[in-house]
């Protein structure tokens, strides 16, 4: 395989949804491995990580709000 074929096949490789989700969750809790980080930078699109991070951040905040509302409901506050 020559160099142009290598670069073409490397560009065609994309991250799956589950790889993207796993990388985002790992980054949120700070346990991303160096190999996965390098894979993400080579094959991932920044916009995909931004959207996944925003969605996960919103889900996290809504979960916290829900838990606080539930605790307030059961404590009678």
N, CA, C and O atoms as a GROMACS GRO file, in nm:
protein
  308
    1UNK      N    1   0.085  -0.117   0.000
    1UNK     CA    2   0.000   0.000   0.000
    1UNK      C    3   0.089   0.124   0.000
    1UNK      O    4   0.184   0.133   0.078
    2UNK      N    5   0.058   0.218  -0.088
    2UNK     CA    6   0.141   0.338  -0.091
    2UNK      C    7   0.086   0.444   0.002
    2UNK      O    8  -0.018   0.425   0.066
    3UNK      N    9   0.156   0.555   0.009
    3UNK     CA   10   0.119   0.660   0.106
    3UNK      C   11  -0.018   0.720   0.081
    3UNK      O   12  -0.091   0.746   0.176
    4UNK      N   13  -0.056   0.741  -0.045
    4UNK     CA   14  -0.187   0.802  -0.073
    4UNK      C   15  -0.301   0.709  -0.031
    4UNK      O   16  -0.405   0.756   0.016
    5UNK      N   17  -0.281   0.577  -0.047
    5UNK     CA   18  -0.383   0.483  -0.003
    5UNK      C   19  -0.393   0.479   0.149
    5UNK      O   20  -0.502   0.466   0.204
    6UNK      N   21  -0.277   0.489   0.217
    6UNK     CA   22  -0.277   0.492   0.364
    6UNK      C   23  -0.352   0.613   0.415
    6UNK      O   24  -0.434   0.602   0.507
    7UNK      N   25  -0.325   0.730   0.357
    7UNK     CA   26  -0.390   0.852   0.405
    7UNK      C   27  -0.539   0.849   0.374
    7UNK      O   28  -0.619   0.899   0.452
    8UNK      N   29  -0.576   0.790   0.260
    8UNK     CA   30  -0.717   0.783   0.225
    8UNK      C   31  -0.792   0.691   0.320
    8UNK      O   32  -0.902   0.726   0.364
    9UNK      N   33  -0.736   0.575   0.354
    9UNK     CA   34  -0.806   0.485   0.444
    9UNK      C   35  -0.808   0.540   0.586
    9UNK      O   36  -0.903   0.515   0.660
   10UNK      N   37  -0.704   0.615   0.625
   10UNK     CA   38  -0.702   0.675   0.758
   10UNK      C   39  -0.809   0.783   0.770
   10UNK      O   40  -0.870   0.796   0.876
   11UNK      N   41  -0.832   0.859   0.664
   11UNK     CA   42  -0.935   0.964   0.668
   11UNK      C   43  -1.075   0.904   0.668
   11UNK      O   44  -1.168   0.965   0.723
   12UNK      N   45  -1.093   0.786   0.607
   12UNK     CA   46  -1.225   0.726   0.599
   12UNK      C   47  -1.270   0.664   0.731
   12UNK      O   48  -1.389   0.641   0.750
   13UNK      N   49  -1.176   0.637   0.821
   13UNK     CA   50  -1.211   0.578   0.950
   13UNK      C   51  -1.278   0.684   1.036
   13UNK      O   52  -1.222   0.791   1.058
   14UNK      N   53  -1.397   0.653   1.084
   14UNK     CA   54  -1.469   0.745   1.172
   14UNK      C   55  -1.499   0.676   1.302
   14UNK      O   56  -1.503   0.553   1.310
   15UNK      N   57  -1.520   0.756   1.404
   15UNK     CA   58  -1.557   0.701   1.533
   15UNK      C   59  -1.704   0.662   1.531
   15UNK      O   60  -1.788   0.732   1.475
   16UNK      N   61  -1.734   0.549   1.593
   16UNK     CA   62  -1.874   0.509   1.605
   16UNK      C   63  -1.940   0.592   1.716
   16UNK      O   64  -1.872   0.660   1.793
   17UNK      N   65  -2.071   0.586   1.721
   17UNK     CA   66  -2.144   0.660   1.825
   17UNK      C   67  -2.098   0.616   1.963
   17UNK      O   68  -2.081   0.699   2.053
   18UNK      N   69  -2.080   0.484   1.981
   18UNK     CA   70  -2.042   0.432   2.113
   18UNK      C   71  -1.901   0.473   2.150
   18UNK      O   72  -1.874   0.500   2.267
   19UNK      N   73  -1.809   0.479   2.054
   19UNK     CA   74  -1.674   0.526   2.082
   19UNK      C   75  -1.677   0.674   2.121
   19UNK      O   76  -1.606   0.716   2.213
   20UNK      N   77  -1.759   0.751   2.052
   20UNK     CA   78  -1.774   0.892   2.082
   20UNK      C   79  -1.833   0.913   2.221
   20UNK      O   80  -1.786   0.996   2.298
   21UNK      N   81  -1.937   0.836   2.254
   21UNK     CA   82  -1.999   0.845   2.386
   21UNK      C   83  -1.902   0.805   2.495
   21UNK      O   84  -1.891   0.872   2.598
   22UNK      N   85  -1.830   0.695   2.474
   22UNK     CA   86  -1.734   0.650   2.574
   22UNK      C   87  -1.622   0.752   2.595
   22UNK      O   88  -1.581   0.777   2.709
   23UNK      N   89  -1.573   0.810   2.488
   23UNK     CA   90  -1.468   0.911   2.500
   23UNK      C   91  -1.518   1.034   2.574
   23UNK      O   92  -1.446   1.092   2.655
   24UNK      N   93  -1.642   1.075   2.546
   24UNK     CA   94  -1.699   1.191   2.613
   24UNK      C   95  -1.717   1.165   2.763
   24UNK      O   96  -1.682   1.249   2.845
   25UNK      N   97  -1.771   1.049   2.797
   25UNK     CA   98  -1.788   1.015   2.938
   25UNK      C   99  -1.653   1.003   3.009
   25UNK      O  100  -1.639   1.048   3.123
   26UNK      N  101  -1.556   0.943   2.944
   26UNK     CA  102  -1.422   0.931   3.003
   26UNK      C  103  -1.360   1.068   3.026
   26UNK      O  104  -1.296   1.091   3.128
   27UNK      N  105  -1.379   1.158   2.932
   27UNK     CA  106  -1.325   1.293   2.947
   27UNK      C  107  -1.394   1.368   3.060
   27UNK      O  108  -1.330   1.445   3.132
   28UNK      N  109  -1.525   1.347   3.076
   28UNK     CA  110  -1.599   1.415   3.184
   28UNK      C  111  -1.548   1.376   3.321
   28UNK      O  112  -1.542   1.459   3.412
   29UNK      N  113  -1.510   1.249   3.337
   29UNK     CA  114  -1.463   1.207   3.469
   29UNK      C  115  -1.310   1.203   3.477
   29UNK      O  116  -1.255   1.173   3.583
   30UNK      N  117  -1.243   1.234   3.366
   30UNK     CA  118  -1.098   1.250   3.368
   30UNK      C  119  -1.017   1.123   3.365
   30UNK      O  120  -0.908   1.119   3.421
   31UNK      N  121  -1.067   1.019   3.300
   31UNK     CA  122  -0.992   0.894   3.294
   31UNK      C  123  -0.964   0.849   3.150
   31UNK      O  124  -0.945   0.730   3.126
   32UNK      N  125  -0.961   0.941   3.057
   32UNK     CA  126  -0.937   0.908   2.917
   32UNK      C  127  -0.794   0.857   2.898
   32UNK      O  128  -0.700   0.921   2.945
   33UNK      N  129  -0.777   0.744   2.832
   33UNK     CA  130  -0.643   0.691   2.808
   33UNK      C  131  -0.576   0.769   2.695
   33UNK      O  132  -0.643   0.829   2.610
   34UNK      N  133  -0.445   0.768   2.696
   34UNK     CA  134  -0.370   0.841   2.594
   34UNK      C  135  -0.397   0.785   2.455
   34UNK      O  136  -0.408   0.861   2.359
   35UNK      N  137  -0.407   0.653   2.443
   35UNK     CA  138  -0.433   0.591   2.313
   35UNK      C  139  -0.569   0.634   2.258
   35UNK      O  140  -0.582   0.664   2.139
   36UNK      N  141  -0.671   0.636   2.343
   36UNK     CA  142  -0.804   0.680   2.298
   36UNK      C  143  -0.806   0.828   2.265
   36UNK      O  144  -0.872   0.870   2.170
   37UNK      N  145  -0.734   0.908   2.342
   37UNK     CA  146  -0.726   1.052   2.313
   37UNK      C  147  -0.662   1.075   2.177
   37UNK      O  148  -0.710   1.158   2.100
   38UNK      N  149  -0.554   1.004   2.148
   38UNK     CA  150  -0.489   1.018   2.018
   38UNK      C  151  -0.581   0.971   1.905
   38UNK      O  152  -0.585   1.034   1.799
   39UNK      N  153  -0.655   0.861   1.926
   39UNK     CA  154  -0.750   0.814   1.826
   39UNK      C  155  -0.858   0.919   1.801
   39UNK      O  156  -0.897   0.943   1.686
   40UNK      N  157  -0.906   0.980   1.909
   40UNK     CA  158  -1.010   1.082   1.895
   40UNK      C  159  -0.961   1.201   1.814
   40UNK      O  160  -1.034   1.253   1.729
   41UNK      N  161  -0.837   1.245   1.838
   41UNK     CA  162  -0.784   1.358   1.764
   41UNK      C  163  -0.756   1.322   1.619
   41UNK      O  164  -0.767   1.408   1.532
   42UNK      N  165  -0.720   1.197   1.591
   42UNK     CA  166  -0.693   1.155   1.454
   42UNK      C  167  -0.820   1.137   1.373
   42UNK      O  168  -0.826   1.178   1.257
   43UNK      N  169  -0.922   1.075   1.432
   43UNK     CA  170  -1.038   1.033   1.354
   43UNK      C  171  -1.168   1.105   1.389
   43UNK      O  172  -1.266   1.094   1.315
   44UNK      N  173  -1.172   1.177   1.499
   44UNK     CA  174  -1.296   1.242   1.540
   44UNK      C  175  -1.309   1.383   1.487
   44UNK      O  176  -1.210   1.450   1.458
   45UNK      N  177  -1.431   1.426   1.475
   45UNK     CA  178  -1.460   1.565   1.436
   45UNK      C  179  -1.485   1.646   1.562
   45UNK      O  180  -1.557   1.601   1.650
   46UNK      N  181  -1.426   1.764   1.572
   46UNK     CA  182  -1.447   1.846   1.692
   46UNK      C  183  -1.595   1.878   1.715
   46UNK      O  184  -1.640   1.882   1.830
   47UNK      N  185  -1.669   1.901   1.608
   47UNK     CA  186  -1.811   1.935   1.626
   47UNK      C  187  -1.888   1.821   1.692
   47UNK      O  188  -1.979   1.846   1.771
   48UNK      N  189  -1.852   1.696   1.660
   48UNK     CA  190  -1.920   1.583   1.723
   48UNK      C  191  -1.894   1.579   1.873
   48UNK      O  192  -1.984   1.552   1.952
   49UNK      N  193  -1.770   1.607   1.912
   49UNK     CA  194  -1.737   1.606   2.054
   49UNK      C  195  -1.801   1.725   2.126
   49UNK      O  196  -1.842   1.712   2.242
   50UNK      N  197  -1.810   1.837   2.060
   50UNK     CA  198  -1.874   1.954   2.120
   50UNK      C  199  -2.022   1.925   2.146
   50UNK      O  200  -2.072   1.951   2.255
   51UNK      N  201  -2.091   1.871   2.045
   51UNK     CA  202  -2.233   1.840   2.061
   51UNK      C  203  -2.257   1.734   2.167
   51UNK      O  204  -2.349   1.744   2.248
   52UNK      N  205  -2.173   1.631   2.166
   52UNK     CA  206  -2.188   1.524   2.266
   52UNK      C  207  -2.162   1.580   2.406
   52UNK      O  208  -2.232   1.544   2.500
   53UNK      N  209  -2.062   1.666   2.420
   53UNK     CA  210  -2.033   1.727   2.549
   53UNK      C  211  -2.146   1.815   2.597
   53UNK      O  212  -2.181   1.814   2.715
   54UNK      N  213  -2.205   1.893   2.507
   54UNK     CA  214  -2.318   1.979   2.543
   54UNK      C  215  -2.440   1.895   2.584
   54UNK      O  216  -2.506   1.926   2.683
   55UNK      N  217  -2.468   1.791   2.508
   55UNK     CA  218  -2.582   1.705   2.542
   55UNK      C  219  -2.560   1.634   2.676
   55UNK      O  220  -2.651   1.627   2.758
   56UNK      N  221  -2.439   1.581   2.698
   56UNK     CA  222  -2.412   1.513   2.823
   56UNK      C  223  -2.414   1.611   2.940
   56UNK      O  224  -2.462   1.578   3.048
   57UNK      N  225  -2.361   1.731   2.918
   57UNK     CA  226  -2.363   1.834   3.023
   57UNK      C  227  -2.506   1.872   3.061
   57UNK      O  228  -2.538   1.886   3.179
   58UNK      N  229  -2.591   1.889   2.960
   58UNK     CA  230  -2.731   1.922   2.986
   58UNK      C  231  -2.802   1.808   3.059
   58UNK      O  232  -2.880   1.832   3.151
   59UNK      N  233  -2.776   1.685   3.017
   59UNK     CA  234  -2.836   1.569   3.084
   59UNK      C  235  -2.789   1.560   3.230
   59UNK      O  236  -2.867   1.526   3.318
   60UNK      N  237  -2.663   1.590   3.254
   60UNK     CA  238  -2.608   1.587   3.389
   60UNK      C  239  -2.674   1.693   3.477
   60UNK      O  240  -2.712   1.663   3.590
   61UNK      N  241  -2.688   1.814   3.426
   61UNK     CA  242  -2.752   1.922   3.502
   61UNK      C  243  -2.898   1.888   3.530
   61UNK      O  244  -2.946   1.908   3.641
   62UNK      N  245  -2.970   1.839   3.430
   62UNK     CA  246  -3.110   1.803   3.449
   62UNK      C  247  -3.126   1.690   3.550
   62UNK      O  248  -3.222   1.687   3.627
   63UNK      N  249  -3.033   1.596   3.549
   63UNK     CA  250  -3.036   1.487   3.648
   63UNK      C  251  -3.017   1.542   3.788
   63UNK      O  252  -3.088   1.503   3.881
   64UNK      N  253  -2.920   1.634   3.805
   64UNK     CA  254  -2.898   1.695   3.936
   64UNK      C  255  -3.020   1.773   3.983
   64UNK      O  256  -3.058   1.765   4.100
   65UNK      N  257  -3.082   1.847   3.894
   65UNK     CA  258  -3.202   1.922   3.929
   65UNK      C  259  -3.313   1.826   3.971
   65UNK      O  260  -3.384   1.852   4.068
   66UNK      N  261  -3.329   1.716   3.898
   66UNK     CA  262  -3.430   1.617   3.932
   66UNK      C  263  -3.405   1.553   4.068
   66UNK      O  264  -3.499   1.534   4.145
   67UNK      N  265  -3.280   1.521   4.098
   67UNK     CA  266  -3.248   1.461   4.228
   67UNK      C  267  -3.276   1.560   4.341
   67UNK      O  268  -3.330   1.522   4.444
   68UNK      N  269  -3.239   1.686   4.322
   68UNK     CA  270  -3.265   1.787   4.424
   68UNK      C  271  -3.415   1.805   4.444
   68UNK      O  272  -3.460   1.814   4.558
   69UNK      N  273  -3.492   1.808   4.338
   69UNK     CA  274  -3.638   1.820   4.349
   69UNK      C  275  -3.696   1.700   4.423
   69UNK      O  276  -3.787   1.714   4.504
   70UNK      N  277  -3.644   1.582   4.394
   70UNK     CA  278  -3.692   1.461   4.460
   70UNK      C  279  -3.660   1.464   4.610
   70UNK      O  280  -3.744   1.428   4.692
   71UNK      N  281  -3.540   1.507   4.644
   71UNK     CA  282  -3.502   1.516   4.786
   71UNK      C  283  -3.588   1.621   4.857
   71UNK      O  284  -3.633   1.598   4.970
   72UNK      N  285  -3.611   1.734   4.793
   72UNK     CA  286  -3.695   1.837   4.854
   72UNK      C  287  -3.838   1.789   4.872
   72UNK      O  288  -3.904   1.823   4.970
   73UNK      N  289  -3.887   1.712   4.778
   73UNK     CA  290  -4.022   1.660   4.788
   73UNK      C  291  -4.035   1.565   4.907
   73UNK      O  292  -4.131   1.573   4.984
   74UNK      N  293  -3.938   1.475   4.923
   74UNK     CA  294  -3.946   1.376   5.031
   74UNK      C  295  -3.914   1.435   5.168
   74UNK      O  296  -3.953   1.378   5.270
   75UNK      N  297  -3.843   1.547   5.173
   75UNK     CA  298  -3.815   1.610   5.303
   75UNK      C  299  -3.924   1.708   5.342
   75UNK      O  300  -3.925   1.757   5.455
   76UNK      N  301  -4.015   1.738   5.251
   76UNK     CA  302  -4.127   1.827   5.280
   76UNK      C  303  -4.090   1.974   5.277
   76UNK      O  304  -4.163   2.057   5.330
   77UNK      N  305  -3.980   2.006   5.216
   77UNK     CA  306  -3.936   2.146   5.208
   77UNK      C  307  -4.005   2.220   5.097
   77UNK      O  308  -3.980   2.338   5.076
   0.00000   0.00000   0.00000
